[in-house]
Amino acid sequence: MYIPHTQDETEAMLKGIGVKTIEDLFLDIPEKFRFPELDLPERLTEIEAKTQATGLSLANETTQDLICFLGAGAYNHYSPAVVDSLIQRGEFLTAYTPYQPEVSQGTLQSIFEYQSLISALTGMDVSNASHYDGATATAEAAVLAYHHFRGKRKKVLVSPSVHPHYRETLMTYMSGIEGMIIDGPDYLTNPFSGPSDLESFLDLDTAIVIVQYPDFFGRIMDFKTLSNAVHAVGAIMTVAVNPISLGLLKPPGEFGADIVVGEGQSLGIPLSFGGPYLGIFATKEAFMRKLAGRLVGETVDGKNNRGYVLTLTAREQHIRREKSTSNICTNQALMALASTIYLSVLGKSGLEQVAKLCYHKAHYAAQKISGVPGYKMVYKDLFFNEFTIECPMPVDTINTHLLDHDILGGYDLSIDYPSLQNHMLIAVTEMNTKEDIDSLVDVLEEVKNV
């Protein structure tokens, strides 16, 4: 038991606030509620508690125990040992908001480097640092668009192939704004619609169009024509990305994106049973003053030495609450640092190599699986590291059988798209060997005959 205060210190504090005992602090609570009888198990020693917790943890299976083909927004990538080693340094792990630049130069510089890397990766002018995850970043893009048009445009167009969790979060965010419309092709009946299907929904009430690249089903679409159409009606083009794919694909800034958002978990952040993750948000300079989250800028001090400060803080939510455009003020600094280290260690060529491994291994897997009778590719579009397979039976049945062989199968798309019964979304990363993929194929063929 760790007791932070001595008896003398406790008595001094009680005297300072004018009471004699700790119990006196609870006199305002009715007596019958002060010390209720709780049905708790017998207390444990530290050894016993650790043994019990370890036993419970063994019920969990991780990607270290299973071959993983599950993606759908969070991916099993390799994180170099240096990432975890550096983020656990005390000055980073316990750092708080760097409002005093004189004593926060290390934290501020790391955030500045993160912003610079994300801007270069996405082809945008500026990046914040950062949001909770890809879903909140996507929703914040719609919030920015609403305020950019001063509430005069109230239509948000969302591609059916945007991650369903992003859509749900977006709808939650915008539900408090009177008259807001979330529009676009029906994602339940027409999930595989393309960019051209969005164009007919564009009008002068459209504030923002949101697409995904690669999309939720893994496809790589050309958004240049759609981007031109979006700008023709004066709306904002937003692209949600898988950042690893940008090691191989054209950055959204090159085909007209105004805002780029995404989930940064792939950049050196472990799966961790669902979080904490990292929300990427980058944009053109024109929207910088309505950008939620933290911005760090580079400057010089009185001796002309380079330094870093929080910049444009007058637009931050804690300062101008009555005029703020977002409720978010918290960032994910530690996760942003992890991604900064990851990108710095890999460099441009290293990120490209990871992206190529994901791409080629996924295409090998797709070719092998679609060669198994009963399994077929759903589309002929280009794809990155995920692809959609139509299966001969329910996906949960297949995944149960795969799990018996220590394989974590793909995502059951019928969970979010009822029209896609027996459709599995399979993800492949650099962590999957040829032997892993061949094992998956063998078991998929076996389960068909069970």
TORLUMVO-499299 format. One record per atom (N, C-alpha, C): residue in three letters; x negated, y negated, z. Coordinates in steps of 0.1 Angstrom, whole numbers, plus 2048, in hexadecimal, padded with zeros to 3 digits. Example, Ala and Ser with C-alpha at 12.3 -4.5 7.8 and 13.67 -1.06 7.14 Angstrom:
2
ALA77C83984E;ALA78582D84E;ALA77C82184E;SER780816847;SER77780B847;SER77F80084F;
REM end
This chain:
450
MET7F780C800;MET800800800;MET7F77F4800;TYR7FA7EB7F7;TYR7F27DE7F6;TYR7FB7D37FD;ILE7F57CE807;ILE7FC7C380F;ILE7F57B680C;PRO7FB7AC805;PRO7F47A0801;PRO7F079680C;HIS7F8797817;HIS7F678D822;HIS7F379382F;THR7EA78D837;THR7E8791844;THR7F478D84D;GLN7F479285A;GLN7FF78E863;GLN7FE77F866;ASP7F177A868;ASP7EF76C86B;ASP7F476385F;GLU7F1768853;GLU7F6760847;GLU805760846;THR80B76B849;THR81A76C849;THR820762853;GLU81B76385F;GLU82075A86A;GLU81E74B867;ALA813748860;ALA81073A85D;ALA81A735852;MET81E73E849;MET82773A83E;MET835739844;LEU83974284D;LEU846741854;LEU84773485C;LYS83D731863;LYS83D72586B;LYS83E718862;GLY838719856;GLY83870E84D;GLY84670B847;ILE84E716846;ILE85C714841;ILE86671384C;GLY862714858;GLY86B712863;GLY87371E868;VAL86E72A866;VAL87573686B;VAL86B73F873;LYS87074787C;LYS86874F884;LYS86475D87E;THR86E763877;THR86B770872;THR870771863;ILE86B77B85C;ILE86F77D84E;ILE87E78084E;GLU884787858;GLU89278A858;GLU89A77D858;ASP89577285E;ASP89C76685E;ASP89F760850;LEU897764847;LEU89975F839;LEU8A6765833;PHE8AC76F839;PHE8B7776833;PHE8C477383B;LEU8C4769844;LEU8CF76784D;LEU8DC762845;ASP8DA75C83A;ASP8E5757832;ASP8ED76382B;ILE8E776F82B;ILE8EE77A825;ILE8F6781830;PRO90378482D;PRO90B78A838;PRO90479683D;GLU90579884A;GLU8FE7A3851;GLU9007B184B;LYS90C7B4847;LYS90F7C1843;LYS9087C4835;PHE9037BA82E;PHE8FD7BC821;PHE8EE7BB822;ARG8E87B882E;ARG8DA7B582F;ARG8D17C182D;PHE8D47CC833;PHE8CC7D7833;PHE8D57E4830;PRO8DA7E5824;PRO8E37F0821;PRO8DB7FD821;GLU8E2808824;GLU8DC815823;GLU8DB819815;LEU8CF81C810;LEU8CD820802;LEU8CA82F802;ASP8D08357F8;ASP8CE8447F6;ASP8C18467EE;LEU8B68457F4;LEU8A98467ED;LEU8A28527F1;PRO89A8587E8;PRO8928647EC;PRO8878607F6;GLU88186A7FC;GLU876868805;GLU86B8617FE;ARG864858805;ARG8598507FF;ARG84E85A7FC;LEU8468567F2;LEU83B85E7ED;LEU82E8587F0;THR8238607F1;THR81685A7F2;THR8128567E4;GLU80784F7E3;GLU80284B7D5;GLU7FF8577CD;ILE7F98617D3;ILE7F686E7CB;ILE8028747C6;GLU80C8757CF;GLU81987C7CB;GLU8208747C0;ALA8208677C2;ALA82785E7B8;ALA82085F7AA;LYS81385F7AA;LYS80C86179D;LYS80E86E797;THR80E87979F;THR81188679A;THR81F887794;GLN82988179A;GLN837881795;GLN838879788;ALA83286E788;ALA83386577C;ALA82C86C770;THR820872773;THR81987A768;THR822885763;GLY82888C76C;GLY831897767;GLY83D89275F;LEU842887762;LEU84D88175A;LEU84887D74D;SER83C87774C;SER83787273F;SER83487D736;LEU83288973B;LEU82F895732;LEU83B89972A;ALA84789472E;ALA853896726;ALA85388F719;ASN84B884718;ASN84A87C70C;ASN840882702;GLU8448826F5;GLU83A8866EB;GLU83787A6E2;THR82B8786DF;THR82686C6D8;THR8208706CA;THR81C8666C3;THR8158696B6;THR8088706B8;GLN8038706C4;GLN7F78786C7;GLN7FA8876C8;ASP80788A6CB;ASP80B8986CC;ASP81289D6BF;LEU8188946B8;LEU8208986AC;LEU81A89269F;ILE81C898694;ILE81A892687;ILE825889684;CYS82387D681;CYS82D873680;CYS83086E672;PHE83D86F66E;PHE84186A661;PHE84D861663;LEU84E85B66F;LEU859852673;LEU853844672;GLY85B83B66B;GLY85782D669;GLY86382466C;ALA86981F662;ALA875816663;ALA87280A66B;GLY866804669;GLY8637F8670;GLY8587F867A;ALA85580467F;ALA849805689;ALA841811684;TYR834810683;TYR82C81A67C;TYR82081E684;ASN81C82B681;ASN811831688;ASN80482F680;HIS7FE823683;HIS7F182067D;HIS7E6821687;TYR7DA822681;TYR7CE82368A;TYR7CA81568F;SER7C781369C;SER7C28076A1;SER7B48096A6;PRO7AA8026A0;PRO79D8036A5;PRO79B8016B4;ALA7928086BA;ALA7908076C8;ALA78D7F96CD;VAL7877F16C5;VAL7837E46C9;VAL78F7DB6CC;VAL79B7DE6C6;VAL7A77D66C8;VAL7AB7D76D7;ASP7AD7E36DB;ASP7B17E56E9;ASP7A77E06F3;SER79A7E26F0;SER78F7DE6F8;SER78F7CF6FB;LEU7917C86F0;LEU7907B96F1;LEU79D7B36F7;ILE7A97B86F4;ILE7B57B26F9;ILE7B67B4708;GLN7AE7BE70E;GLN7AF7C171C;GLN7A57B9724;ARG79D7B071E;ARG7957A7725;ARG79E79E72D;GLY79A79B739;GLY7A2793742;GLY7A778573D;GLU79D77F736;GLU7A1771731;GLU7AC771726;PHE7AE77D720;PHE7B877E716;PHE7C578571C;LEU7C278F724;LEU7CD797729;LEU7D6790732;THR7D178673A;THR7D877F744;THR7DA770740;ALA7D776D734;ALA7D775E731;ALA7E675A730;TYR7E874D734;TYR7F6748734;TYR7F673D729;THR801736728;THR80372C71E;THR7F872171E;PRO7F171F713;PRO7E6716713;PRO7E9707712;TYR7F170271B;TYR7F46F471B;TYR7E96EB71E;GLN7DF6F0725;GLN7D36E8729;GLN7C76ED720;PRO7C56E6714;PRO7BB6EB70B;PRO7AD6EB710;GLU7AA6E271A;GLU79D6E2720;GLU7986EF726;VAL7A26F772B;VAL79F704731;VAL7A4710729;SER7A970D71D;SER7B0718715;SER7AA719707;GLN79E715705;GLN7987166F8;GLN7987246F2;GLY79472E6FA;GLY79473B6F4;GLY7A17406EF;THR7AC73E6F8;THR7B97426F4;THR7BE73A6E8;LEU7BC72D6E8;LEU7C07256DD;LEU7B97296D0;GLN7AC72C6D1;GLN7A57306C4;GLN7AA73D6BF;SER7AD7476C8;SER7B27536C3;SER7C07526BC;ILE7C87496C2;ILE7D57466BB;ILE7D37406AE;PHE7CA7366AD;PHE7C772F6A1;PHE7C2739696;GLU7BA74269A;GLU7B574C691;GLU7C075568C;TYR7C9759695;TYR7D5761691;TYR7DD75A686;GLN7E074D689;GLN7E8745680;GLN7E1744672;SER7D4743672;SER7CC742665;SER7CD74F65E;LEU7CB75A665;LEU7CC76765E;LEU7D976A658;ILE7E4767660;ILE7F276A65B;ILE7F576164F;SER7F1754650;SER7F374B644;SER7EC750638;ALA7E0755639;ALA7D875A62E;ALA7DF767628;LEU7E3770632;LEU7E977C62E;LEU7F677B626;THR7FE77162A;THR80C76F624;THR80C765619;GLY80175D618;GLY80175260E;GLY809746612;MET80B74461F;MET813739624;MET80972E629;ASP80F72262B;ASP807717630;ASP80471763F;VAL80D71C646;VAL80C71C655;VAL81372865B;SER80D72C666;SER81473766E;SER81573367C;ASN820738683;ASN820735691;ASN81A741699;ALA81A7416A6;ALA81474C6AE;ALA81C74D6BB;SER8267536BB;SER82D75D6B1;SER83B75F6B6;HIS84276A6B1;HIS84F76E6B7;HIS84E77C6BD;TYR85A7806C2;TYR85A78D6C9;TYR8587996C0;ASP85E7996B4;ASP85D7A46AB;ASP86379F69D;GLY8637A8694;GLY8677A5686;GLY8767A0686;ALA87E7A668E;ALA88C7A368E;ALA88F795693;THR88879169E;THR88A7836A3;THR884779699;ALA87977C693;ALA873773689;ALA87C77167E;THR88377B679;THR88C77A66E;THR898771672;ALA89D77367E;ALA8A876B682;ALA8A475C684;GLU89875A689;GLU89374D68A;GLU89174667D;ALA88F74D672;ALA88F747665;ALA89C741661;ALA8A7749664;ALA8B4743662;ALA8B873766A;VAL8B3737677;VAL8B572C67F;VAL8AE71F67A;LEU8A1722675;LEU89A71766F;LEU8A2711663;ALA8A771A65A;ALA8AE71564E;ALA8BA70D652;TYR8C171265C;TYR8CE70B661;TYR8CA6FD665;HIS8C06FB66D;HIS8BC6EE671;HIS8B56E6666;HIS8AF6EC65D;HIS8A96E5652;HIS8B36DD64A;PHE8BF6E4648;PHE8CA6DE641;PHE8D46D764A;ARG8D06D5656;ARG8D76CE660;ARG8E66D3662;GLY8E76E0660;GLY8F46E7662;GLY8FD6E5657;LYS8F96DF64B;LYS9026DD640;LYS9036E9637;ARG8F96F2638;ARG8FA6FE630;ARG8FB70A63A;LYS905712638;LYS90871C642;LYS90A72A63D;LYS90372D632;LYS90373A62D;LYS8F574062D;VAL8F474C633;VAL8E7754634;VAL8E976062B;LEU8E2762620;LEU8E376D618;LEU8D877761C;VAL8DC78461E;VAL8D378E623;VAL8D479A619;SER8C979E615;SER8C87AA60C;SER8CD7B6614;PRO8D47BF60D;PRO8D87CC614;PRO8CD7D4619;SER8C17D2612;SER8B57DB616;SER8AC7D4620;VAL8B17CA627;VAL8AA7C5632;VAL8AC7CE63E;HIS8A27CF647;HIS8A37D8652;HIS8B07D665A;PRO8B77E065C;PRO8C47DE663;PRO8C37D8671;HIS8B87DA678;HIS8B67D4685;HIS8B47C5683;TYR8AD7C1679;TYR8AB7B3676;TYR8B97AC673;ARG8C27B366C;ARG8CF7AE669;ARG8D77AD676;GLU8D67B767E;GLU8DE7B668B;GLU8D97AA694;THR8CC7A9695;THR8C779D69D;THR8CB790697;LEU8CA78F689;LEU8CE783682;LEU8DD780685;MET8E578A685;MET8F4787687;MET8F6783696;THR8EE78869F;THR8EF7846AD;THR8EB7756AE;TYR8E07726A8;TYR8DB7646A9;TYR8E575A6A3;MET8EB75D698;MET8F3754691;MET901753695;SER90575D69E;SER91375E6A2;SER9187526AA;GLY90E74B6B0;GLY91273F6B8;GLY9147326B0;ILE9117336A3;ILE91272769B;ILE91F728693;GLU92871E695;GLU93571E68F;GLU93471D680;GLY93C726679;GLY93C72666B;GLY93172D663;MET92773266A;MET91C739663;MET92174665D;ILE91C748651;ILE920754649;ILE91475C646;ILE914769649;ILE90A772645;ILE90F77A639;ASP90977762D;ASP90F77C621;ASP905784619;GLY90A78A60D;GLY901792605;GLY90979E601;PRO9037A65F8;PRO9097B35F4;PRO90C7BC600;ASP9167C3600;ASP91A7CC60C;ASP90F7D660E;TYR9087D561A;TYR8FD7DE61C;TYR9027EC620;LEU90E7EE624;LEU9137FB627;LEU91780361B;THR91C7FD611;THR920804605;THR9168035F9;ASN90E7F95FA;ASN9047F75EF;ASN8F67F45F5;PRO8F07FE5FC;PRO8E47FB603;PRO8D87F95FA;PHE8D87FF5EE;PHE8CD7FF5E5;PHE8CE7F45DB;SER8D67EA5DD;SER8D77DF5D3;SER8CA7D75D3;GLY8C77D15C7;GLY8BB7CA5C5;GLY8BC7BB5C6;PRO8B17B45C3;PRO8B17A55C4;PRO8BB79F5BB;SER8BE7A45AF;SER8C779E5A6;SER8D579E5AC;ASP8D87A75B4;ASP8E67A85BA;ASP8E879C5C4;LEU8DD7965C9;LEU8DF78B5D2;LEU8E277E5CB;GLU8DE77D5BE;GLU8DF7705B7;GLU8ED76B5B6;SER8F77755B4;SER9047715B3;SER90A76B5BF;PHE90476C5CB;PHE9097675D7;PHE9037595DA;LEU8FA7555D2;LEU8F47485D4;LEU8FD73C5D1;ASP8FD7325D9;ASP9057265D6;ASP8FF71A5DF;LEU90470F5DE;LEU8FF7035E4;LEU9017035F3;ASP90870D5F9;ASP90A70E607;ASP90071860D;THR8F771E604;THR8EE728609;THR8E272160F;ALA8DF72461C;ALA8D371E623;ALA8C7727621;ILE8C8734621;ILE8BD73D621;ILE8C074A61B;VAL8B7750614;VAL8B875E60F;VAL8AD766615;ILE8B077261B;ILE8A777A622;ILE8A678761A;VAL89978B616;VAL897798610;VAL88B79E617;GLN8887AB614;GLN87D7B261B;GLN8747B8610;TYR8677B8613;TYR85C7BB60A;TYR8517C2610;PRO84F7D060F;PRO8587D9609;PRO8657DA611;ASP8707DE60B;ASP87D7DE612;ASP87E7E961C;PHE8897EA623;PHE88B7F462E;PHE88A802628;PHE88E80461C;PHE88D811616;PHE880814610;GLY87680B611;GLY86980D60C;GLY8668075FE;ARG8708025F7;ARG86E7FD5EA;ARG8677F05E9;ILE85F7EF5DE;ILE8587E25DB;ILE8607DB5CF;MET8667D05D2;MET86E7C95C8;MET8677BC5C4;ASP86A7B85B8;ASP8657AB5B2;ASP8707A05B6;PHE86C7975BE;PHE87578C5C2;PHE87377F5BB;LYS86A77E5B1;LYS8677725AB;LYS87476B5A5;THR87C77359D;THR88876D597;THR8927695A2;LEU8947715AC;LEU89D76D5B7;LEU8987605BE;SER88B75F5C0;SER8857545C6;SER8887475BF;ASN8877485B1;ASN88A73C5A9;ASN8997385AA;ALA8A17435AB;ALA8B07405AC;ALA8B373A5B9;VAL8AC73E5C4;VAL8AF7395D1;VAL8AB72A5D1;HIS89F7275CC;HIS89B7195CC;HIS8A37105C3;ALA8A97165B9;ALA8B270F5B0;ALA8BE7095B7;VAL8C37105C1;VAL8CE70A5C9;VAL8C97035D6;GLY8BC7025D7;GLY8B66FA5E2;GLY8B57025EF;ALA8B770F5EF;ALA8B67175FB;ALA8A871C5FE;ILE8A772260A;ILE89A72760F;ILE89873660C;MET88D73A607;MET88A748604;MET88174D60F;THR886758615;THR87F75E621;THR87D76D61D;VAL870771620;VAL86C77F61D;VAL86778562A;ALA86D79062E;ALA868798639;ALA85E7A3634;VAL8527A363A;VAL8487AC634;VAL8437B663E;ASN83D7C1638;ASN8347CA63F;ASN8267C563D;PRO8207BF647;PRO8137B8645;PRO8087C163F;ILE8087CE642;ILE7FE7D763D;ILE7FF7D862D;SER80B7D7628;SER80D7D861A;SER8077CC613;LEU8057C161A;LEU7FF7B5613;LEU7F07B7611;GLY7EA7C2616;GLY7DD7C5612;GLY7DC7CA604;LEU7E77CD5FE;LEU7E87D35F1;LEU7F17CB5E8;LEU7FC7C65ED;LEU8067BF5E5;LEU8047B05E4;LYS80A7AA5DB;LYS80A79B5D9;LYS8107945E5;PRO80A78A5EB;PRO8107845F7;PRO81C77C5F3;PRO82677B5FB;PRO8337745F8;PRO8317665F4;GLY82775F5F9;GLY8257515F5;GLY8227505E6;GLU81E75A5DF;GLU81B75A5D1;GLU82875C5C8;PHE8337605CE;PHE83F7615C6;PHE84A7595CC;GLY84774E5D3;GLY8507445D6;GLY8577445E4;ALA85274D5ED;ALA85774D5FB;ALA855740602;ASP85F73B609;ASP85E730612;ASP85A733620;ILE85F73F624;ILE85D744632;ILE859753630;VAL84F757638;VAL84C765639;VAL84D76A647;VAL85477464A;VAL85677A657;VAL852788657;GLY85178F662;GLY84E79D662;GLY84B7A2670;GLU84A7AF670;GLU8467B667C;GLU8377B967C;GLY82F7B4686;GLY8217B5686;GLY81C7C168D;GLN8247CA691;GLN8207D6699;GLN8157DE691;SER8167DE684;SER80C7E667C;SER7FE7E167E;LEU7FC7D5682;LEU7EF7CF683;LEU7E87D1690;GLY7E57DE693;GLY7DD7E169F;GLY7E57E26AC;ILE7F27E26AB;ILE7FB7E36B7;ILE8017F16B8;PRO7FF7F86C3;PRO8048066C4;PRO8148066C4;LEU8198126C1;LEU8288136C1;LEU82E8116CE;SER8288166D9;SER82C8136E7;SER83B8156E9;PHE84181F6E4;PHE84F8226E6;PHE8588166E3;GLY85480D6DA;GLY85D8026D6;GLY8587F46DA;GLY84D7F26DF;GLY8487E46E2;GLY83F7E36EE;PRO8397D76F0;PRO83B7CB6E9;PRO8367CB6DB;TYR83C7C36D2;TYR8387C26C4;TYR8357B36C1;LEU8357B06B4;LEU8317A36B0;LEU83979E6A4;GLY83F7926A6;GLY84778C69B;GLY83F782693;ILE83C785686;ILE83577C67D;ILE83E772677;PHE839766677;PHE84175B671;PHE83875166B;ALA83875065E;ALA830746656;ALA83973F64C;THR835733649;THR83D72B641;THR835720639;LYS83C719630;LYS83670E629;LYS835702633;GLU82C6F962F;GLU82A6ED638;GLU8376E5639;ALA83F6E562F;ALA84C6DD62F;ALA8556E063B;PHE8546ED640;PHE85D6F164B;PHE8566F2658;MET84A6ED659;MET8426EE665;MET8486E8672;ARG84E6DD670;ARG8536D667C;ARG8606DC682;LYS8666E567A;LYS8726EC67F;LYS86E6FB683;LEU8616FE682;LEU85C70B685;LEU85C70E694;ALA864718699;ALA86471C6A7;ALA8577236AA;GLY8547236B7;GLY84872A6BC;GLY83C7206BD;ARG8317266C0;ARG82571E6C3;ARG81C71C6B7;LEU8167106B6;LEU80D70C6AC;LEU8007076B2;VAL7F570C6AE;VAL7E87076B2;VAL7E07016A7;GLY7DB6F56AA;GLY7D36EE69F;GLY7C56EC6A3;GLU7BC6E9699;GLU7AE6E769B;GLU7AB6D869B;THR7A36D46A4;THR7A06C56A5;THR7916C46AA;VAL78D6B86AE;VAL7806B66B3;VAL7826AE6C0;ASP7786B06CA;ASP7796A86D6;ASP77169B6D5;GLY7706946E1;GLY7696876E1;GLY75B6886DC;LYS7556946DD;LYS7476956D8;LYS74669C6CB;ASN75169C6C4;ASN7526A16B6;ASN74F6B06B5;ASN7526B76C1;ASN7516C66C1;ASN75F6CC6BD;ARG75F6D66B5;ARG76B6DD6B1;ARG7736E26BE;GLY7806E06BD;GLY7886E56C8;GLY7966E86C3;TYR79E6EE6CC;TYR7AC6F36C8;TYR7B66EE6D2;VAL7C26EA6CD;VAL7CC6E56D5;VAL7DA6EA6D0;LEU7E46EA6D9;LEU7F26EC6D5;LEU7F66E06CD;THR7FA6E26C1;THR7FE6D66B8;THR80D6D66B5;LEU8126CA6B2;LEU8206C86AF;LEU8286CC6BB;THR8236CB6C7;THR82A6CF6D3;THR8376C76D6;ALA8386BB6D0;ALA8446B36D2;ALA8506BA6CC;ARG84E6C46C3;ARG85A6CB6BE;ARG85C6D86C6;GLU8546DB6D0;GLU8566E76D8;GLU8626E76E1;GLN8676F26E3;GLN8746F36EA;GLN8746EF6F9;HIS8686F06FF;HIS8686EC70D;HIS8666DD70F;ILE8646D6704;ILE8626C8705;ILE86E6C0700;ARG8746C56F5;ARG8806BE6EF;ARG88C6C86EF;ARG8906CC6FA;ARG89A6D66FB;ARG8A76D26F4;GLU8AB6C66F6;GLU8B86C16F0;GLU8B76C16E1;LYS8AB6C06DB;LYS8AA6BF6CD;LYS8A36CC6C7;SER8A16D66CF;SER89A6E26CB;SER8A26E96C0;THR89B6F06B7;THR8A26F86AD;THR8A27076B0;SER89C70A6BB;SER89B7196BF;SER89B71A6CE;ASN89F7256D3;ASN89D7286E1;ASN89072F6E4;ILE8897336DA;ILE87C73A6DC;ILE8717316E0;CYS86A7336EB;CYS85E72C6EE;CYS8537366F2;THR8577426F6;THR84D74C6F9;THR8477516ED;ASN83A7556ED;ASN83475B6E2;ASN82E7696E6;GLN8287706DD;GLN82277D6DF;GLN81377C6DD;ALA80D7746E6;ALA7FF7706E4;ALA7F577C6E4;LEU7F87866EE;LEU7EF7916EF;LEU7F079A6E2;MET7FD79C6DD;MET7FF7A46D1;MET7F979C6C5;ALA7FA78F6C5;ALA7F47886BA;ALA7E57896BA;LEU7DF7896C6;LEU7D178B6C7;LEU7CD7996C2;ALA7D57A36C5;ALA7D27B16C1;ALA7D27B16B1;SER7DC7AB6AB;SER7DC7AB69C;SER7D17A2697;THR7CD79869E;THR7C1790699;THR7B4798699;ILE7B279F6A4;ILE7A67A86A4;ILE7A77B369A;TYR7B37B9698;TYR7B47C368E;TYR7B17BE680;LEU7B77B367C;LEU7B47AD66F;LEU7A67A966D;SER7A07A4678;SER79279F677;SER7887AB676;VAL78B7B667D;VAL7837C267C;VAL7837C866E;LEU7907C9669;LEU7927D065C;LEU78D7C7651;GLY78F7BA652;GLY78C7B1647;GLY7957B463B;LYS7937AC630;LYS79B7AD624;LYS79A7BA61E;SER78E7C061C;SER78C7CD616;SER7917D861E;GLY7907D762B;GLY7957E1634;GLY7A47E2634;LEU7AB7D7634;LEU7B97D7634;LEU7BE7DC626;GLU7B77D961C;GLU7BB7DF60F;GLU7B97EE60F;GLN7AE7F3615;GLN7AC801615;GLN7B780861D;VAL7BB802629;VAL7C6808630;VAL7D3809628;ALA7D67FD621;ALA7E27FD619;ALA7E280760E;LYS7D6809608;LYS7D58135FD;LYS7D7821602;LEU7D282460E;LEU7D3831614;LEU7E2834616;CYS7E982A61C;CYS7F882B61E;CYS7FF82E611;TYR7FC826607;TYR8038275FA;TYR8018345F4;HIS7F48395F3;HIS7F18455EB;HIS7F68515F3;LYS7F5851600;LYS7F985D608;LYS80985E607;ALA80F852608;ALA81E852607;ALA8238585F9;HIS81C8545EF;HIS81F8595E1;HIS81C8685E0;TYR81286D5E6;TYR80F87B5E6;TYR81A8825ED;ALA81F87D5F9;ALA829883600;ALA8368835F9;ALA8398785F2;ALA8468775EB;ALA8468815DF;GLN83B8835D8;GLN83A88C5CD;GLN83C89B5D2;LYS83589E5DD;LYS8368AC5E3;LYS8458AF5E8;ILE84B8A55EF;ILE8588A85F5;ILE8628A95EA;SER8628A05E0;SER86C8A05D5;SER86B8AC5CD;GLY8608B45CE;GLY85E8C05C7;GLY8648CC5CE;VAL8698CA5DA;VAL8708D55E2;VAL87E8D55DE;PRO8848E05D9;PRO8928E15D6;PRO89B8DC5E1;GLY8A48D35DD;GLY8AE8CE5E7;GLY8AA8C05EC;TYR89D8BC5EA;TYR8998AE5EE;TYR8968A65E2;LYS89A89A5E2;LYS8988915D6;LYS8968835DA;MET88E87C5D2;MET88C86D5D4;MET8998665D0;VAL89D85C5D8;VAL8A98555D5;VAL8A884B5CA;TYR89C8455C9;TYR89A83A5BF;TYR88D83C5B7;LYS88B8355AC;LYS87F8365A5;LYS8778295A6;ASP87B8205AF;ASP8748135B1;ASP8668165B7;LEU85D80C5B6;LEU85080D5BC;LEU85380D5CB;PHE84A8135D3;PHE84B8135E1;PHE83D8125E7;PHE83C80E5F4;PHE82F80D5FB;PHE82C819603;ASN82F819610;ASN82C825618;ASN83882C61D;GLU844828619;GLU85082E61D;GLU859831611;PHE86083C611;PHE86983F606;PHE87584760C;THR880847604;THR88C84D608;THR88F85A601;ILE892864608;ILE894871603;ILE8A3876606;GLU8AA87B5FC;GLU8B78815FF;GLU8B4890602;CYS8BA89460D;CYS8B78A1613;CYS8C38AB611;PRO8C18B8611;PRO8CC8C160F;PRO8D58C461B;MET8D28BD627;MET8D98BF633;MET8D78B363C;PRO8DF8B1647;PRO8DD8A664F;PRO8CF8A4654;VAL8CB897655;VAL8BD894659;VAL8BA898667;ASP8C4897670;ASP8C189B67E;ASP8BE8AA67F;THR8C58B2677;THR8C28C0677;THR8B48C3672;ILE8B08BC668;ILE8A28BD662;ILE8988B966D;ASN89A8AD673;ASN8918A867C;ASN88F8B1689;THR89A8B768D;THR8998C0698;THR8908CC695;HIS8918D1689;HIS8898DC684;HIS87A8D7683;LEU8788CB67E;LEU86B8C667D;LEU8648C468A;LEU86C8C0694;LEU8678BE6A1;LEU8628CB6A7;ASP8698D66A4;ASP8648E36A9;ASP8568E76A3;HIS8538E0698;HIS8458E2692;HIS83C8D6695;ASP83F8CF6A0;ASP8378C36A4;ASP8368B8699;ILE8408B6692;ILE8418AC688;ILE84C8A268B;LEU84989668C;LEU85388B68E;LEU858887680;GLY86588B67D;GLY86A88966F;GLY86E87A66C;GLY873878661;GLY87786A65C;GLY883865663;TYR88785965F;TYR892852665;TYR89F85665E;ASP8A9859666;ASP8B785C661;ASP8BE85065D;LEU8BF84D650;LEU8C584164B;LEU8D484064D;SER8DA84B650;SER8E984B652;SER8EC84465F;ILE8E2842668;ILE8E483B674;ILE8E982D672;ASP8E3826668;ASP8E6819664;ASP8EE817658;TYR8EE82164F;TYR8F5821642;TYR8FD82E641;PRO90A82D645;PRO912839645;PRO913840637;SER91183862C;SER91283D61F;SER90684561B;LEU8FB845624;LEU8EF84C621;LEU8EE858629;GLN8F886062A;GLN8F786D631;GLN8EC87662A;ASN8E587D632;ASN8DA88662D;ASN8CF87F626;HIS8CD87262A;HIS8C286A624;HIS8B786762F;MET8AB86A62C;MET8A0869635;MET89685F630;LEU892855639;LEU88784C635;LEU87A85163B;ILE871854633;ILE86485A637;ILE859850636;ALA85184E640;ALA846845641;ALA83884D641;VAL82F84863A;VAL82184E63A;VAL81784363B;THR80E845644;THR80383C647;THR7F5842645;GLU7EB83A647;GLU7DD840646;GLU7DB84B650;MET7E384C65B;MET7E2856665;MET7E6864661;ASN7EE865656;ASN7F2872651;ASN7E8878647;THR7E488464A;THR7DA88B642;THR7E2892637;LYS7DA89762D;LYS7E08A0623;LYS7E68AC629;GLU7E08B1633;GLU7E58BD63A;GLU7F28BA641;ASP7F38AE647;ASP7FF8AA64E;ASP80B8AA644;ILE8088A4638;ILE8138A362E;ILE8178B1629;ASP80D8B9627;ASP8108C7622;ASP8188CE62C;SER8158CC639;SER81C8D3644;SER82B8CE643;LEU82D8C1642;LEU83B8BC641;LEU8428C2635;VAL83C8C362A;VAL8428C961E;VAL8468D8621;ASP83D8DF627;ASP8408ED62A;ASP84C8EF633;VAL84D8E763D;VAL8588E8647;VAL8658E3640;LEU8648D9638;LEU8708D4631;LEU8768E0628;GLU86D8E7622;GLU8718F2619;GLU8778FD622;GLU8718FF62E;GLU87590A636;GLU88390763C;VAL8858FB641;VAL8928F7647;VAL89D8F963E;LYS89B8F7631;LYS8A68F8627;LYS8AB906627;ASN8A391062B;ASN8A791E62B;ASN8AC923638;VAL8AC91A643;VAL8AF91F650;VAL8BF920651;
REM end
